[in-house]
Each structure stands twice: as structure tokens, then as C-alpha cells.
Amino acid sequence: MKVAIIGAGMSGLSCAIELKKHGINPTIYEKLPDFGDVKCDMCVSLKIFNNIYGNIFKSLSRKNNLELDYRYKLKKIIINTANNHFKIKGSLGHIAARGIWDPDSIGKQLGRLLNLPVLFNTPVKIDDIKGEYDHIVVATGVCNIAKQLNNWEDIFTAYYTSAFAPGEFQTDTIIYWCNKKYAKNSFAYLVPVNEKLAYISLIVDGIKQSELDYYWSKFLSMENIDYKIFRKKNSVHTCGTVFEFKTRDNIYFVGNSGGFTDNFMGFGMHNAVISGITAGKCIAQNLDFNKLAINIAKPVKALKEYRNFIENFTNKDYDNLASFLKIPVIKQMIYNNPFFKVSHMSPVIKLLNNMIFRIK
């Protein structure tokens, strides 16, 4: 059986590792010179956004024999709105590295576990290799191939600026900022790389790409952020959904290429790995990927209601939400309840969305 994987990101490498377990060594095409992400250098996994219970890294090890290490345990989140702020403490999730520069990034770890040759610096067009392989897995992290095959629907597109900031940081703490004046319906965040360095990013929707630097400057000014920022870069990120996770000509879509990144907060690390593993199992065991992938995508699609909901928010609404989430019983119910998942509230949010729509 001949299998090609386009993209050596988290989803593509996870798929390749699973295929190798079944005695199938895929051909892996990667346009970058090494493992890792050039767009996102650090990532966060929040327990309330994962569709599993407990530690996702332990779960991957236990269920899939995939040993991956995170950078830090996440114990505190600070959320700032225009005129309010609150802190959440507890066992909240994990912080991990993704960047191409980091030797311990999730991509580098997966590459070491795979231990197979990868065709780096090799961009490839799917039409050029269709006839060479029995199965092709699209794991590029973008939607270009799905769009080319008329297999994609856009849901949310945002532009973002990211950079590194030297300073003094708590490695178990991340910071979020929500302010319509510079982030529109999105947010900014800071994630520690280590005690002396942080990764800081602003995500903005509903603007032109040429306007991004203006909103970045506005964010830094309004929040009095005066770090000596370096390695600044601008990028675009599109979330959406595929109509078929596997097409009739045996093309599989995994990771963000398959719509497994949520359009509310942008989380996708766990889903990228799981979708890749699932595609590998389906190829090796002749299982129905379309059927199995629905269970991975269901919580992701549920979060679309939250994205629709906050589009109606004002800064005052953010302030009021911060006051509500400060209430101890609410904090306990949401963040310290191991059984609570954000997707559980989607039916309620959908009802509110329908009510707002009718009022308008």
C-alpha cells in the first residue's frame, strides 16, 4: 500500500506514526526545512476545551502509546477586559512549544518518534501525485487543497501578529486581553516560553490584512505593554469545515486542513494529533474515516455558537461577563469541575443566539 502525507505538522506526523505501527511507511512531503510550526511558537491546551477528561498527554500515552511532553502545567489564567479583570486558579491545562525553532516542540518530538525520512523543502501539488498513491493525507494546516477540491466552507478568518517579549514571567500563568477596540471579536494573549521570555500575540477579525500593524500598535499602547519585542511576524488563520473528511478518491483531511481547529479560541493541538492517528488507523485497517472523524469534529462545531454569540458583544458585555465569572460558585462549577466542557453549553448559547436573531 502506497500512502502520501502532505505536511509534516502535528496531524501529519501523528498519522505517519500510526501507519508505521501497522507496517506502512508513508512518503511525507513538507515544504518547510524542518519539523515545527512557523506561524505559532507556543500553544495552550485548556481542559475545559478538550473533548476528553483528564490530562491529554497522559491520554495520548495510555490510549495511543504516543509519549509527548508539555512545557509547563497551567495553573493560573488572568483575563483582562476593558474595565475589569479576573483570575482563575487550578489545574487548568498545559503549555507546550510548537515553533520550528524549539528543539522540544511537539513537532520535533513527533519527528523523533517517527524516525522515518521526510522530504523537507518539497512543496507538492496534489494533482501531481494523485495517480502515484493509494491514499493521500492532507495535513498542511491550511485549507488550500480542500478549497481546490471544493471541499471547504469558511467559518472564521482572522489576522494575527505575534512576537517574543523578554521580561519576568510566571511559567504556570497565561494572560488574555479582550477589547473590541483593538481585537474586534477576538483577543490577545501572552504565554511564557520560560522565566525570562514570553510569546505574545494579537488576533483580530473583520479587518484588512494591511490594517493589522495599526491594531497591534493600538493593543500595545492601550495595555501599556512596553517589552522590547522582537521576531515580530504577521499571519492569517482560517477556520472552517470540510464537507467530507475523506473524499471518494481516498484523500483524507486532518488537523486544521480538515476543520479540526475550533473557531472560538483557536485550540487544535489535541484534535490535530487525534485526527492524524484516526486517519492512520482507518487507512491501515480499512475503517470509515468519515464516520469516526465526526466524533472528533462534533465539539469543534459546537463552539461555533460561541463565536456567533460574542459577535454581538460590546466592551461592557465583556466587563459584565468578567464580573459574572468572578463569582466563586461559577468559578468552581466551570474551572474546578473535571466534568465540565465548554461544548456542553453550546445548546444554551445556540438558544441565546436564536433569541438575539429574532430580536434583531
FIVOVEX-825234 format. One record per residue (C-alpha): residue number from 0; residue in three letters; chain; x, y, z. Coordinates in nm, 3 decimals, m for minus. Layout:
FIVOVEX-825234
NUM|ALA|A|X|Y|Z $
...
//
This chain:
FIVOVEX-825234
0|MET|A|0.000|0.000|0.000 $
1|LYS|A|0.139|0.340|m0.102 $
2|VAL|A|0.045|0.638|0.117 $
3|ALA|A|0.149|1.003|0.084 $
4|ILE|A|0.121|1.264|0.355 $
5|ILE|A|0.134|1.630|0.254 $
6|GLY|A|0.262|1.823|0.555 $
7|ALA|A|0.483|1.721|0.847 $
8|GLY|A|0.294|1.909|1.117 $
9|MET|A|0.134|1.754|1.422 $
10|SER|A|m0.152|1.586|1.236 $
11|GLY|A|0.062|1.457|0.950 $
12|LEU|A|0.332|1.315|1.177 $
13|SER|A|0.074|1.155|1.407 $
14|CYS|A|m0.078|0.986|1.104 $
15|ALA|A|0.264|0.868|0.987 $
16|ILE|A|0.349|0.725|1.331 $
17|GLU|A|0.022|0.531|1.334 $
18|LEU|A|0.079|0.399|0.983 $
19|LYS|A|0.429|0.288|1.078 $
20|LYS|A|0.285|0.086|1.367 $
21|HIS|A|0.089|m0.109|1.105 $
22|GLY|A|0.392|m0.168|0.886 $
23|ILE|A|0.318|0.112|0.638 $
24|ASN|A|0.594|0.366|0.573 $
25|PRO|A|0.437|0.671|0.406 $
26|THR|A|0.607|0.924|0.183 $
27|ILE|A|0.598|1.259|0.364 $
28|TYR|A|0.621|1.587|0.175 $
29|GLU|A|0.698|1.905|0.372 $
30|LYS|A|0.762|2.248|0.224 $
31|LEU|A|0.945|2.370|0.538 $
32|PRO|A|1.310|2.287|0.615 $
33|ASP|A|1.236|2.115|0.949 $
34|PHE|A|0.966|1.997|1.189 $
35|GLY|A|0.767|2.262|1.374 $
36|ASP|A|0.530|2.549|1.314 $
37|VAL|A|0.644|2.876|1.156 $
38|LYS|A|0.319|3.057|1.243 $
39|CYS|A|0.264|2.966|1.609 $
40|ASP|A|0.552|2.926|1.853 $
41|MET|A|0.366|2.832|2.172 $
42|CYS|A|0.028|2.672|2.232 $
43|VAL|A|m0.209|2.617|2.522 $
44|SER|A|m0.435|2.322|2.593 $
45|LEU|A|m0.725|2.405|2.827 $
46|LYS|A|m0.901|2.114|2.993 $
47|ILE|A|m1.246|2.265|2.950 $
48|PHE|A|m1.195|2.279|2.571 $
49|ASN|A|m1.072|1.922|2.529 $
50|ASN|A|m1.324|1.652|2.446 $
51|ILE|A|m1.156|1.411|2.689 $
52|TYR|A|m1.138|1.409|3.067 $
53|GLY|A|m0.807|1.446|3.244 $
54|ASN|A|m0.455|1.504|3.113 $
55|ILE|A|m0.442|1.490|2.732 $
56|PHE|A|m0.074|1.397|2.733 $
57|LYS|A|m0.135|1.101|2.962 $
58|SER|A|m0.435|1.007|2.749 $
59|LEU|A|m0.226|1.007|2.431 $
60|SER|A|0.032|0.790|2.603 $
61|ARG|A|m0.219|0.548|2.752 $
62|LYS|A|m0.453|0.511|2.455 $
63|ASN|A|m0.218|0.559|2.161 $
64|ASN|A|0.129|0.483|2.301 $
65|LEU|A|0.234|0.834|2.200 $
66|GLU|A|0.477|0.983|2.450 $
67|LEU|A|0.473|1.364|2.424 $
68|ASP|A|0.598|1.618|2.678 $
69|TYR|A|0.445|1.955|2.757 $
70|ARG|A|0.648|2.255|2.872 $
71|TYR|A|0.452|2.363|3.181 $
72|LYS|A|0.138|2.285|3.375 $
73|LEU|A|m0.110|2.571|3.353 $
74|LYS|A|m0.228|2.680|3.697 $
75|LYS|A|m0.345|3.039|3.651 $
76|ILE|A|m0.522|3.243|3.384 $
77|ILE|A|m0.553|3.622|3.404 $
78|ILE|A|m0.827|3.771|3.187 $
79|ASN|A|m0.842|4.146|3.126 $
80|THR|A|m1.139|4.325|2.973 $
81|ALA|A|m1.164|4.698|2.901 $
82|ASN|A|m1.261|4.790|3.261 $
83|ASN|A|m1.240|4.466|3.454 $
84|HIS|A|m1.022|4.163|3.516 $
85|PHE|A|m1.028|3.833|3.697 $
86|LYS|A|m0.803|3.540|3.778 $
87|ILE|A|m0.871|3.169|3.755 $
88|LYS|A|m0.660|2.923|3.951 $
89|GLY|A|m0.647|2.545|3.947 $
90|SER|A|m0.533|2.255|3.733 $
91|LEU|A|m0.633|2.424|3.407 $
92|GLY|A|m0.431|2.259|3.133 $
93|HIS|A|m0.088|2.263|2.975 $
94|ILE|A|0.152|2.486|2.785 $
95|ALA|A|0.358|2.337|2.502 $
96|ALA|A|0.602|2.456|2.235 $
97|ARG|A|0.516|2.442|1.866 $
98|GLY|A|0.776|2.660|1.695 $
99|ILE|A|1.021|2.538|1.435 $
100|TRP|A|1.300|2.695|1.641 $
101|ASP|A|1.231|2.495|1.960 $
102|PRO|A|1.410|2.156|1.993 $
103|ASP|A|1.135|2.034|2.228 $
104|SER|A|0.836|2.147|2.021 $
105|ILE|A|0.555|1.898|1.970 $
106|GLY|A|0.656|1.871|1.604 $
107|LYS|A|1.020|1.792|1.689 $
108|GLN|A|0.907|1.530|1.942 $
109|LEU|A|0.680|1.365|1.688 $
110|GLY|A|0.959|1.371|1.432 $
111|ARG|A|1.191|1.186|1.669 $
112|LEU|A|0.921|0.929|1.746 $
113|LEU|A|0.855|0.873|1.376 $
114|ASN|A|1.218|0.817|1.281 $
115|LEU|A|1.143|0.799|0.908 $
116|PRO|A|1.281|1.013|0.623 $
117|VAL|A|1.085|1.327|0.538 $
118|LEU|A|1.112|1.517|0.209 $
119|PHE|A|1.179|1.863|0.352 $
120|ASN|A|1.181|2.174|0.132 $
121|THR|A|0.948|1.985|m0.103 $
122|PRO|A|0.619|2.160|m0.177 $
123|VAL|A|0.388|1.937|m0.377 $
124|LYS|A|0.063|1.981|m0.571 $
125|ILE|A|m0.197|1.717|m0.506 $
126|ASP|A|m0.281|1.683|m0.876 $
127|ASP|A|0.080|1.587|m0.945 $
128|ILE|A|0.078|1.287|m0.709 $
129|LYS|A|m0.284|1.163|m0.724 $
130|GLY|A|m0.202|0.874|m0.952 $
131|GLU|A|0.103|0.759|m0.754 $
132|TYR|A|m0.060|0.666|m0.423 $
133|ASP|A|m0.346|0.456|m0.291 $
134|HIS|A|m0.420|0.712|m0.018 $
135|ILE|A|m0.321|1.078|0.031 $
136|VAL|A|m0.342|1.254|0.367 $
137|VAL|A|m0.364|1.635|0.359 $
138|ALA|A|m0.203|1.776|0.674 $
139|THR|A|m0.079|2.116|0.558 $
140|GLY|A|m0.251|2.315|0.833 $
141|VAL|A|m0.430|2.532|0.575 $
142|CYS|A|m0.741|2.495|0.363 $
143|ASN|A|m0.595|2.549|0.015 $
144|ILE|A|m0.622|2.188|m0.105 $
145|ALA|A|m0.972|2.141|0.039 $
146|LYS|A|m1.082|2.462|m0.138 $
147|GLN|A|m0.922|2.344|m0.462 $
148|LEU|A|m1.133|2.028|m0.438 $
149|ASN|A|m1.450|2.224|m0.349 $
150|ASN|A|m1.447|2.053|m0.009 $
151|TRP|A|m1.428|2.353|0.225 $
152|GLU|A|m1.655|2.611|0.387 $
153|ASP|A|m1.502|2.915|0.560 $
154|ILE|A|m1.630|2.990|0.910 $
155|PHE|A|m1.387|3.238|1.058 $
156|THR|A|m1.079|3.417|0.926 $
157|ALA|A|m0.853|3.627|1.144 $
158|TYR|A|m0.523|3.805|1.108 $
159|TYR|A|m0.273|3.793|1.387 $
160|THR|A|0.056|3.942|1.495 $
161|SER|A|0.291|3.754|1.723 $
162|ALA|A|0.628|3.831|1.878 $
163|PHE|A|0.863|3.745|2.162 $
164|ALA|A|0.891|3.960|2.471 $
165|PRO|A|1.178|3.946|2.726 $
166|GLY|A|1.088|4.005|3.091 $
167|GLU|A|0.997|3.829|3.414 $
168|PHE|A|0.721|3.570|3.375 $
169|GLN|A|0.546|3.301|3.577 $
170|THR|A|0.571|2.981|3.378 $
171|ASP|A|0.237|2.847|3.503 $
172|THR|A|0.039|3.159|3.404 $
173|ILE|A|m0.110|3.292|3.082 $
174|ILE|A|m0.276|3.628|3.022 $
175|TYR|A|m0.569|3.714|2.794 $
176|TRP|A|m0.695|4.056|2.687 $
177|CYS|A|m1.045|4.110|2.540 $
178|ASN|A|m1.113|4.456|2.400 $
179|LYS|A|m1.323|4.537|2.094 $
180|LYS|A|m1.115|4.846|2.019 $
181|TYR|A|m0.809|4.650|1.912 $
182|ALA|A|m0.920|4.284|1.889 $
183|LYS|A|m1.275|4.315|1.749 $
184|ASN|A|m1.436|3.975|1.822 $
185|SER|A|m1.105|3.809|1.909 $
186|PHE|A|m0.838|3.857|2.176 $
187|ALA|A|m0.472|3.892|2.264 $
188|TYR|A|m0.273|3.657|2.482 $
189|LEU|A|0.066|3.604|2.644 $
190|VAL|A|0.220|3.261|2.702 $
191|PRO|A|0.552|3.204|2.883 $
192|VAL|A|0.837|3.039|2.693 $
193|ASN|A|1.047|3.037|3.010 $
194|GLU|A|1.102|3.259|3.314 $
195|LYS|A|1.269|3.528|3.101 $
196|LEU|A|1.080|3.513|2.774 $
197|ALA|A|0.714|3.512|2.662 $
198|TYR|A|0.524|3.468|2.338 $
199|ILE|A|0.265|3.741|2.282 $
200|SER|A|0.001|3.753|2.011 $
201|LEU|A|m0.294|3.964|1.897 $
202|ILE|A|m0.573|3.810|1.690 $
203|VAL|A|m0.810|4.042|1.503 $
204|ASP|A|m1.106|3.956|1.282 $
205|GLY|A|m1.310|4.166|1.042 $
206|ILE|A|m1.021|4.381|0.918 $
207|LYS|A|m0.796|4.406|0.615 $
208|GLN|A|m0.454|4.247|0.645 $
209|SER|A|m0.294|4.587|0.577 $
210|GLU|A|m0.458|4.721|0.894 $
211|LEU|A|m0.302|4.465|1.127 $
212|ASP|A|0.000|4.673|1.230 $
213|TYR|A|m0.233|4.956|1.330 $
214|TYR|A|m0.428|4.730|1.567 $
215|TRP|A|m0.107|4.579|1.705 $
216|SER|A|0.024|4.926|1.792 $
217|LYS|A|m0.312|5.012|1.946 $
218|PHE|A|m0.304|4.697|2.159 $
219|LEU|A|0.046|4.769|2.289 $
220|SER|A|m0.042|5.131|2.364 $
221|MET|A|m0.380|5.073|2.534 $
222|GLU|A|m0.247|4.791|2.755 $
223|ASN|A|0.079|4.974|2.835 $
224|ILE|A|0.289|4.687|2.706 $
225|ASP|A|0.647|4.811|2.676 $
226|TYR|A|0.850|4.492|2.636 $
227|LYS|A|1.142|4.512|2.393 $
228|ILE|A|0.960|4.297|2.143 $
229|PHE|A|1.150|4.106|1.877 $
230|ARG|A|1.088|3.849|1.600 $
231|LYS|A|0.751|4.006|1.517 $
232|LYS|A|0.552|3.844|1.238 $
233|ASN|A|0.206|3.877|1.080 $
234|SER|A|m0.002|3.580|0.969 $
235|VAL|A|m0.352|3.479|0.866 $
236|HIS|A|m0.554|3.190|1.005 $
237|THR|A|m0.872|3.045|0.857 $
238|CYS|A|m1.103|2.812|1.044 $
239|GLY|A|m1.370|2.623|0.859 $
240|THR|A|m1.511|2.281|0.787 $
241|VAL|A|m1.476|2.020|0.516 $
242|PHE|A|m1.781|1.859|0.362 $
243|GLU|A|m1.606|1.521|0.355 $
244|PHE|A|m1.319|1.419|0.583 $
245|LYS|A|m1.232|1.153|0.324 $
246|THR|A|m1.319|1.202|m0.041 $
247|ARG|A|m1.412|0.930|m0.289 $
248|ASP|A|m1.061|0.927|m0.433 $
249|ASN|A|m0.909|0.842|m0.092 $
250|ILE|A|m0.793|1.189|0.009 $
251|TYR|A|m0.804|1.240|0.386 $
252|PHE|A|m0.812|1.579|0.560 $
253|VAL|A|m0.666|1.606|0.910 $
254|GLY|A|m0.574|1.882|1.156 $
255|ASN|A|m0.674|2.232|1.057 $
256|SER|A|m0.685|2.117|0.693 $
257|GLY|A|m0.984|1.906|0.797 $
258|GLY|A|m1.153|2.173|1.009 $
259|PHE|A|m1.047|2.029|1.345 $
260|THR|A|m0.937|2.365|1.492 $
261|ASP|A|m1.209|2.547|1.684 $
262|ASN|A|m1.308|2.891|1.558 $
263|PHE|A|m1.377|3.031|1.906 $
264|MET|A|m1.039|3.018|2.082 $
265|GLY|A|m0.826|2.855|1.813 $
266|PHE|A|m0.741|2.537|2.006 $
267|GLY|A|m0.643|2.245|1.787 $
268|MET|A|m0.336|2.063|1.917 $
269|HIS|A|m0.515|1.760|2.061 $
270|ASN|A|m0.757|1.734|1.769 $
271|ALA|A|m0.469|1.758|1.522 $
272|VAL|A|m0.294|1.461|1.681 $
273|ILE|A|m0.613|1.255|1.725 $
274|SER|A|m0.737|1.321|1.370 $
275|GLY|A|m0.399|1.215|1.232 $
276|ILE|A|m0.392|0.897|1.440 $
277|THR|A|m0.751|0.815|1.339 $
278|ALA|A|m0.675|0.864|0.969 $
279|GLY|A|m0.375|0.633|1.001 $
280|LYS|A|m0.587|0.362|1.166 $
281|CYS|A|m0.857|0.395|0.902 $
282|ILE|A|m0.608|0.357|0.618 $
283|ALA|A|m0.433|0.062|0.777 $
284|GLN|A|m0.750|m0.119|0.889 $
285|ASN|A|m0.988|m0.010|0.612 $
286|LEU|A|m1.218|0.178|0.851 $
287|ASP|A|m1.463|0.458|0.772 $
288|PHE|A|m1.279|0.784|0.843 $
289|ASN|A|m1.582|0.999|0.765 $
290|LYS|A|m1.777|0.821|1.037 $
291|LEU|A|m1.503|0.828|1.301 $
292|ALA|A|m1.395|1.186|1.230 $
293|ILE|A|m1.743|1.318|1.309 $
294|ASN|A|m1.687|1.240|1.677 $
295|ILE|A|m1.366|1.446|1.677 $
296|ALA|A|m1.526|1.738|1.494 $
297|LYS|A|m1.852|1.750|1.689 $
298|PRO|A|m1.721|1.952|1.989 $
299|VAL|A|m1.535|2.181|1.746 $
300|LYS|A|m1.851|2.258|1.552 $
301|ALA|A|m2.040|2.316|1.876 $
302|LEU|A|m1.805|2.604|1.960 $
303|LYS|A|m1.923|2.791|1.651 $
304|GLU|A|m2.220|2.904|1.861 $
305|TYR|A|m1.980|3.086|2.096 $
306|ARG|A|m1.819|3.263|1.803 $
307|ASN|A|m2.163|3.378|1.684 $
308|PHE|A|m2.252|3.486|2.038 $
309|ILE|A|m1.954|3.714|2.102 $
310|GLU|A|m2.003|3.890|1.771 $
311|ASN|A|m2.288|4.070|1.947 $
312|PHE|A|m2.072|4.169|2.246 $
313|THR|A|m1.968|4.519|2.343 $
314|ASN|A|m1.683|4.600|2.582 $
315|LYS|A|m1.945|4.647|2.854 $
316|ASP|A|m2.065|4.292|2.789 $
317|TYR|A|m1.710|4.166|2.835 $
318|ASP|A|m1.687|4.360|3.162 $
319|ASN|A|m2.016|4.212|3.284 $
320|LEU|A|m1.907|3.862|3.185 $
321|ALA|A|m1.586|3.910|3.384 $
322|SER|A|m1.792|4.009|3.690 $
323|PHE|A|m2.011|3.702|3.648 $
324|LEU|A|m1.715|3.466|3.613 $
325|LYS|A|m1.562|3.608|3.932 $
326|ILE|A|m1.845|3.462|4.139 $
327|PRO|A|m1.689|3.177|4.342 $
328|VAL|A|m1.963|2.923|4.274 $
329|ILE|A|m1.939|2.990|3.900 $
330|LYS|A|m1.561|2.955|3.903 $
331|GLN|A|m1.593|2.630|4.097 $
332|MET|A|m1.859|2.493|3.862 $
333|ILE|A|m1.666|2.573|3.545 $
334|TYR|A|m1.294|2.559|3.612 $
335|ASN|A|m1.265|2.317|3.902 $
336|ASN|A|m1.527|2.073|3.778 $
337|PRO|A|m1.348|1.790|3.592 $
338|PHE|A|m1.668|1.701|3.405 $
339|PHE|A|m1.746|2.046|3.265 $
340|LYS|A|m1.666|2.111|2.899 $
341|VAL|A|m1.733|2.436|2.715 $
342|SER|A|m1.906|2.242|2.437 $
343|HIS|A|m2.169|2.126|2.692 $
344|MET|A|m2.310|2.479|2.699 $
345|SER|A|m2.340|2.512|2.322 $
346|PRO|A|m2.716|2.431|2.313 $
347|VAL|A|m2.779|2.716|2.561 $
348|ILE|A|m2.563|2.955|2.361 $
349|LYS|A|m2.741|2.849|2.043 $
350|LEU|A|m3.077|2.929|2.206 $
351|LEU|A|m2.947|3.274|2.305 $
352|ASN|A|m2.821|3.329|1.953 $
353|ASN|A|m3.164|3.245|1.812 $
354|MET|A|m3.329|3.485|2.058 $
355|ILE|A|m3.091|3.765|1.960 $
356|PHE|A|m3.152|3.696|1.592 $
357|ARG|A|m3.530|3.718|1.640 $
358|ILE|A|m3.497|4.046|1.833 $
359|LYS|A|m3.291|4.195|1.551 $
//
